[in-house]
Amino acid sequence: MGIGSYSEFGTLREVVVGTADGLTLPPFSRDLSHYNDELREALLANGNRPLDIKEHFPERWQRTAEQIHGIAATYEKFGVKVHRLRPYTHDETRHLEELQQGWSQLYPADPVFVIAKHYVELSIRRAYRRKEVFPLRDVILPMVDADPEAHYVAMPQAAPWGPAGQGPGPFLEGGDILIHGNDVFVGHGELCSNLAGVGWLRRYIEPWGFTVHAMAIKGPILHALGFMCLLRDGLLMAHMPALMEGLPEPLKGWDVIEITEDEMNAHATVGVSVDDKHYMIDPRFERVMDELAKHGVEPVPTPCDAIGFWGGAIRCATLPIKRDPA
């Protein structure tokens, strides 16, 4: 028992994997502008009602569910312990619906995060996703309770403010956080975390010996992990134009596998390192897989194109609970 995640590519030991069950997306609003055209049109056509994905996209939903199970099976093949989430209760699905309707448990990496021995419930921009913390508590809090060194904190929730995803926040999302030892890199931009969220994390975590590095995201990109991932000590993969101010100081000497805008939009950097020699990635990315192999990282083909239709990929569907230091 216990928690502890210390890097992006140390040996992965234990994870929570999301589920497609019950996936119901909210009516379209600005904070969903990262969705592809087909999904956006379906949300708009449904009017001011949440969209039941299994009902409206049955084949895509089925493939999504199959690919989620494939991700879990790949982890188990590498000896990683996998936890799955219970369904929402009826009352949980209605939580915060006056702000934004809908519910999802597809991407558990966003509403919470584990930094070393700190389990943090975050403040996610999309109100319909804030309820995801409740099933996650059932999995993780027993581990926290059993670990005398573990810390459990919930950051201040965003103030209700006009249309979904707007206002002062604070917003802080797991998809924006990357850790490497005592360095914590946090993206902020127009669709994800903001400086108020970065500031809260800095005030909370830095007294424990960490340094938070803010990374300004250029353009309407959802999450730092959407354009960058750390593969091993001294090697990262990124679409560099997405970084408004370039790499943070601790990463400036690292080798970079540069990806195209199309590869970024298809979630090439949203795979998962099982360790510093194996990276789970959708097999569509043949060029990227060749580059990984040239740099001594073995690609682990893991289909996730159906998962990506809803705006994320392998890493979004994976919450690391235990990962060794790099």
Backbone torsions as a table, in degrees:
resi	resn	phi	psi	omega
1	MET	NA	170.0	-180.0
2	GLY	109.5	168.9	-179.6
3	ILE	-127.3	167.2	176.1
4	GLY	161.5	107.3	179.0
5	SER	-127.9	121.1	-166.0
6	TYR	-120.2	0.5	-175.4
7	SER	-165.5	179.5	174.2
8	GLU	-98.8	-11.0	-173.7
9	PHE	-145.1	7.8	167.1
10	GLY	-64.8	165.2	-176.7
11	THR	-57.6	126.8	-178.3
12	LEU	-82.3	132.2	-175.4
13	ARG	-114.5	-36.0	-172.2
14	GLU	-155.2	137.5	-175.9
15	VAL	-142.4	162.2	162.3
16	VAL	-107.4	132.3	177.0
17	VAL	-112.1	137.5	-176.6
18	GLY	-71.2	-175.3	-179.0
19	THR	-143.0	147.8	174.6
20	ALA	-86.3	-8.9	-176.9
21	ASP	-57.7	130.6	174.8
22	GLY	75.4	5.2	-174.7
23	LEU	-55.7	118.5	-177.0
24	THR	-138.4	113.0	-174.5
25	LEU	-92.9	150.7	-176.0
26	PRO	-77.6	167.6	171.2
27	PRO	-56.1	150.6	-174.4
28	PHE	-64.7	139.0	174.4
29	SER	-151.2	173.8	-173.6
30	ARG	-56.5	-36.1	-176.0
31	ASP	-73.1	-1.7	175.3
32	LEU	-108.6	17.2	-174.5
33	SER	-71.2	-8.7	175.6
34	HIS	-78.5	-9.4	-179.4
35	TYR	-67.6	153.8	177.6
36	ASN	-71.1	166.1	-173.3
37	ASP	-61.2	-41.7	-177.3
38	GLU	-63.4	-43.7	-179.4
39	LEU	-70.1	-39.7	178.2
40	ARG	-60.5	-44.2	179.8
41	GLU	-63.3	-37.6	178.6
42	ALA	-65.7	-39.4	178.7
43	LEU	-66.9	-42.5	179.4
44	LEU	-65.1	-39.9	-179.2
45	ALA	-67.2	-23.4	-179.0
46	ASN	-82.0	-3.5	177.6
47	GLY	70.1	-151.7	-176.2
48	ASN	-87.7	49.8	-179.9
49	ARG	-135.1	148.6	175.8
50	PRO	-69.0	150.4	-173.8
51	LEU	-105.4	116.7	175.6
52	ASP	-76.4	111.2	-171.5
53	ILE	-70.0	-38.8	179.6
54	LYS	-63.2	-34.6	-179.8
55	GLU	-74.8	-42.0	-173.1
56	HIS	-90.3	-26.6	179.4
57	PHE	-130.4	62.0	-171.4
58	PRO	-59.1	-41.6	-178.7
59	GLU	-69.3	-43.3	178.7
60	ARG	-65.6	-39.1	177.7
61	TRP	-61.2	-44.3	-178.9
62	GLN	-62.1	-43.9	178.0
63	ARG	-65.2	-36.7	176.7
64	THR	-61.5	-47.5	179.0
65	ALA	-60.2	-42.3	179.6
66	GLU	-64.6	-39.4	-179.4
67	GLN	-71.3	-33.9	173.9
68	ILE	-60.8	-44.9	177.5
69	HIS	-63.8	-34.6	176.9
70	GLY	-65.0	-39.0	175.7
71	ILE	-61.6	-47.0	179.3
72	ALA	-60.2	-41.5	-179.9
73	ALA	-65.1	-36.3	178.1
74	THR	-64.9	-43.4	176.0
75	TYR	-58.3	-46.7	-178.2
76	GLU	-62.9	-33.6	176.3
77	LYS	-60.8	-34.4	179.1
78	PHE	-90.3	9.3	177.2
79	GLY	81.2	16.3	179.8
80	VAL	-87.8	131.5	177.1
81	LYS	-75.4	131.5	-175.3
82	VAL	-116.0	131.0	172.8
83	HIS	-109.6	144.6	175.6
84	ARG	-118.1	160.1	-172.2
85	LEU	-97.5	145.2	173.2
86	ARG	-72.9	160.7	175.5
87	PRO	-68.2	158.9	171.3
88	TYR	-65.5	150.7	164.2
89	THR	-78.5	164.7	178.3
90	HIS	-59.3	-43.8	-178.6
91	ASP	-64.1	-36.3	179.3
92	GLU	-65.0	-37.3	179.5
93	THR	-64.9	-25.1	-178.6
94	ARG	-91.2	-4.7	-177.9
95	HIS	-62.0	129.3	177.1
96	LEU	64.6	18.6	-177.2
97	GLU	-68.4	-15.4	174.3
98	GLU	-69.6	-21.2	175.2
99	LEU	-91.2	-43.2	-178.8
100	GLN	-164.4	125.5	178.9
101	GLN	-79.4	165.0	177.2
102	GLY	110.4	165.8	177.2
103	TRP	-160.5	150.8	-177.0
104	SER	-155.7	148.0	168.5
105	GLN	-131.8	25.9	-175.9
106	LEU	-74.0	-36.3	-172.0
107	TYR	-123.7	78.1	-176.1
108	PRO	-71.4	-6.2	-179.7
109	ALA	-74.6	-13.4	-172.7
110	ASP	-89.9	-43.6	-172.3
111	PRO	-80.3	-12.5	179.6
112	VAL	-140.7	169.0	176.7
113	PHE	-157.5	150.7	175.3
114	VAL	-114.9	117.5	174.8
115	ILE	-115.5	108.6	-175.0
116	ALA	55.0	-117.5	-179.0
117	LYS	-100.3	18.2	-177.3
118	HIS	-108.6	117.1	174.1
119	TYR	-98.5	117.6	-171.5
120	VAL	-119.3	122.1	168.7
121	GLU	-84.6	121.7	-171.1
122	LEU	-92.4	-173.9	178.1
123	SER	-123.4	94.8	-172.4
124	ILE	-84.1	145.6	-172.6
125	ARG	-64.1	-41.6	-177.5
126	ARG	-83.3	114.3	-172.2
127	ALA	-60.6	-32.7	-177.5
128	TYR	-66.0	-15.4	-179.0
129	ARG	-97.6	-4.2	-177.7
130	ARG	-70.7	-21.9	179.8
131	LYS	-73.3	-10.6	-177.9
132	GLU	-62.5	-18.6	-179.4
133	VAL	-65.6	-24.3	-172.4
134	PHE	-69.6	-52.4	175.3
135	PRO	-64.3	-32.5	177.8
136	LEU	-63.6	-35.7	178.1
137	ARG	-58.5	-38.8	-178.2
138	ASP	-62.8	-30.3	179.2
139	VAL	-81.9	-46.0	-164.8
140	ILE	-95.8	-33.1	-175.9
141	LEU	-62.7	-35.2	173.0
142	PRO	-59.5	-33.3	176.5
143	MET	-69.2	-40.2	177.6
144	VAL	-63.9	-44.3	-179.6
145	ASP	-62.2	-31.6	-178.4
146	ALA	-84.9	-3.3	-174.8
147	ASP	-116.8	103.4	-176.1
148	PRO	-64.3	-15.8	179.9
149	GLU	-94.7	-4.9	-175.0
150	ALA	-81.7	150.5	176.9
151	HIS	-122.8	141.1	-179.9
152	TYR	-127.4	120.3	-177.9
153	VAL	-139.5	142.8	173.4
154	ALA	-115.9	123.1	-177.9
155	MET	-75.5	163.0	178.2
156	PRO	-58.6	137.4	-179.9
157	GLN	-80.6	152.7	-178.1
158	ALA	-63.0	142.9	176.6
159	ALA	-70.2	139.0	174.4
160	PRO	-62.5	133.5	-172.5
161	TRP	-158.0	102.0	171.7
162	GLY	51.9	-143.1	-178.9
163	PRO	-61.5	155.0	-176.7
164	ALA	-56.2	138.5	173.5
165	GLY	82.8	3.5	179.2
166	GLN	-109.6	-180.0	-179.8
167	GLY	97.4	-175.1	-172.1
168	PRO	-80.3	-12.4	-175.3
169	GLY	82.4	-140.7	5.8
170	PRO	-71.2	143.2	176.1
171	PHE	-115.0	129.8	175.5
172	LEU	-148.0	124.6	-172.6
173	GLU	-127.1	142.2	-176.3
174	GLY	-59.5	-30.9	179.3
175	GLY	-66.7	-10.4	178.1
176	ASP	-97.7	-2.5	-171.4
177	ILE	-107.9	128.8	172.6
178	LEU	-128.1	138.6	-177.9
179	ILE	-122.1	141.5	175.7
180	HIS	-144.4	97.1	-175.1
181	GLY	64.1	-125.4	-179.7
182	ASN	-93.0	4.5	175.4
183	ASP	-95.7	129.6	178.5
184	VAL	-120.2	117.3	-178.7
185	PHE	-100.7	129.4	-174.4
186	VAL	-131.4	117.6	175.2
187	GLY	-78.4	150.1	173.9
188	HIS	-144.0	140.5	-176.5
189	GLY	-167.1	-167.2	-171.9
190	GLU	-77.6	-17.5	-178.4
191	LEU	-113.7	0.6	-170.6
192	CYS	-138.2	-131.9	179.7
193	SER	-65.3	158.2	174.6
194	ASN	-127.1	176.2	-174.7
195	LEU	-64.4	-28.6	176.6
196	ALA	-64.1	-39.6	176.9
197	GLY	-67.9	-41.8	177.3
198	VAL	-61.3	-41.4	179.7
199	GLY	-63.0	-40.8	177.9
200	TRP	-62.1	-46.1	-179.7
201	LEU	-61.6	-40.5	179.1
202	ARG	-59.9	-45.8	-179.0
203	ARG	-65.4	-35.6	-178.5
204	TYR	-76.5	-49.5	-165.3
205	ILE	-91.0	-26.2	-175.1
206	GLU	-65.3	-33.2	175.4
207	PRO	-61.7	-15.4	177.4
208	TRP	-90.2	9.8	174.9
209	GLY	99.5	6.9	179.4
210	PHE	-96.2	159.8	172.1
211	THR	-122.6	125.6	-179.9
212	VAL	-94.9	128.4	179.2
213	HIS	-114.4	113.7	179.1
214	ALA	-77.8	138.5	178.4
215	MET	-125.2	112.6	179.2
216	ALA	-75.3	128.4	-178.4
217	ILE	-96.0	131.3	-179.2
218	LYS	-91.2	120.3	174.8
219	GLY	88.6	-179.8	-176.3
220	PRO	-81.0	67.7	179.8
221	ILE	-107.8	131.7	179.7
222	LEU	-89.0	105.1	170.0
223	HIS	84.1	144.0	175.2
224	ALA	-60.3	-37.1	178.6
225	LEU	-66.4	-15.2	177.1
226	GLY	-70.5	-18.1	179.4
227	PHE	-130.7	-2.8	-176.7
228	MET	-152.4	141.7	171.1
229	CYS	-144.4	151.4	177.7
230	LEU	-98.0	126.0	-171.6
231	LEU	-101.3	-38.5	174.0
232	ARG	-165.4	172.4	-178.8
233	ASP	-59.0	118.2	179.0
234	GLY	90.9	2.0	-178.8
235	LEU	-137.8	127.5	175.5
236	LEU	-136.2	167.9	176.5
237	MET	-125.2	134.9	-174.7
238	ALA	-160.8	156.0	164.7
239	HIS	-98.8	96.8	-168.7
240	MET	-60.1	-34.0	179.6
241	PRO	-61.5	-16.4	179.7
242	ALA	-75.5	-16.0	179.3
243	LEU	-89.6	111.3	-174.8
244	MET	-64.0	-34.2	-176.2
245	GLU	-119.7	19.3	-179.7
246	GLY	77.2	-176.6	-177.7
247	LEU	-68.3	144.4	173.5
248	PRO	-61.1	155.3	-173.8
249	GLU	-50.4	-46.2	-177.6
250	PRO	-65.0	-15.3	-177.7
251	LEU	-105.4	-1.2	-171.3
252	LYS	-66.3	-24.4	179.4
253	GLY	-91.8	2.7	-175.8
254	TRP	-79.5	150.1	170.0
255	ASP	-71.4	145.2	-176.6
256	VAL	-124.4	123.3	166.3
257	ILE	-86.1	108.4	-175.7
258	GLU	-85.7	135.8	178.9
259	ILE	-114.4	158.3	-179.1
260	THR	-80.1	169.8	176.6
261	GLU	-63.6	-40.6	178.3
262	ASP	-63.2	-41.5	178.3
263	GLU	-65.6	-37.4	176.2
264	MET	-63.2	-47.7	-177.2
265	ASN	-64.5	-24.4	177.6
266	ALA	-91.8	6.5	171.1
267	HIS	76.8	39.5	178.7
268	ALA	-63.1	-31.7	-178.1
269	THR	-89.8	3.2	-175.3
270	VAL	-102.7	35.1	170.5
271	GLY	-88.3	-165.1	-179.9
272	VAL	-138.5	132.6	171.1
273	SER	-82.9	119.9	174.1
274	VAL	-73.4	-34.0	171.0
275	ASP	-158.3	-168.4	-175.8
276	ASP	-81.2	7.9	178.1
277	LYS	-122.4	-5.0	-177.0
278	HIS	-136.3	127.5	-178.6
279	TYR	-127.2	119.5	177.4
280	MET	-75.4	125.9	-175.0
281	ILE	-151.3	147.7	177.8
282	ASP	-63.3	135.8	-176.9
283	PRO	-66.3	-8.2	174.7
284	ARG	-61.4	-27.4	-171.7
285	PHE	-87.4	66.8	-175.8
286	GLU	-63.2	-44.6	-179.9
287	ARG	-62.3	-44.0	-179.7
288	VAL	-64.6	-40.5	178.9
289	MET	-63.0	-37.4	175.9
290	ASP	-62.7	-41.7	178.8
291	GLU	-65.2	-41.9	177.1
292	LEU	-58.2	-47.2	-178.9
293	ALA	-61.5	-39.3	178.2
294	LYS	-61.4	-28.4	-178.9
295	HIS	-96.8	12.7	174.8
296	GLY	82.4	15.7	177.2
297	VAL	-110.9	121.8	-178.3
298	GLU	-82.6	119.4	176.2
299	PRO	-71.0	138.0	176.8
300	VAL	-110.1	99.1	-175.9
301	PRO	-60.9	121.0	-176.4
302	THR	-138.6	99.2	-175.4
303	PRO	-57.5	133.1	177.6
304	CYS	-150.4	22.3	-178.5
305	ASP	-64.7	-36.0	177.6
306	ALA	-68.6	-39.7	176.3
307	ILE	-60.7	-39.1	-178.4
308	GLY	-66.6	-21.1	179.6
309	PHE	-59.5	-28.8	-176.9
310	TRP	-93.2	4.4	171.1
311	GLY	108.2	12.9	179.5
312	GLY	-148.6	-166.2	-179.5
313	ALA	-156.6	-153.6	-169.9
314	ILE	-58.4	-46.8	-176.6
315	ARG	-66.0	-36.3	178.2
316	CYS	-62.7	-36.9	-178.8
317	ALA	-81.4	3.4	-174.7
318	THR	-127.1	122.0	170.6
319	LEU	-105.1	107.6	174.7
320	PRO	-68.3	127.7	176.0
321	ILE	-101.9	-38.7	178.1
322	LYS	-131.8	122.7	175.5
323	ARG	-146.9	134.7	-177.5
324	ASP	-66.2	157.4	169.5
325	PRO	-58.0	155.3	179.0
326	ALA	-66.4	NA	NA
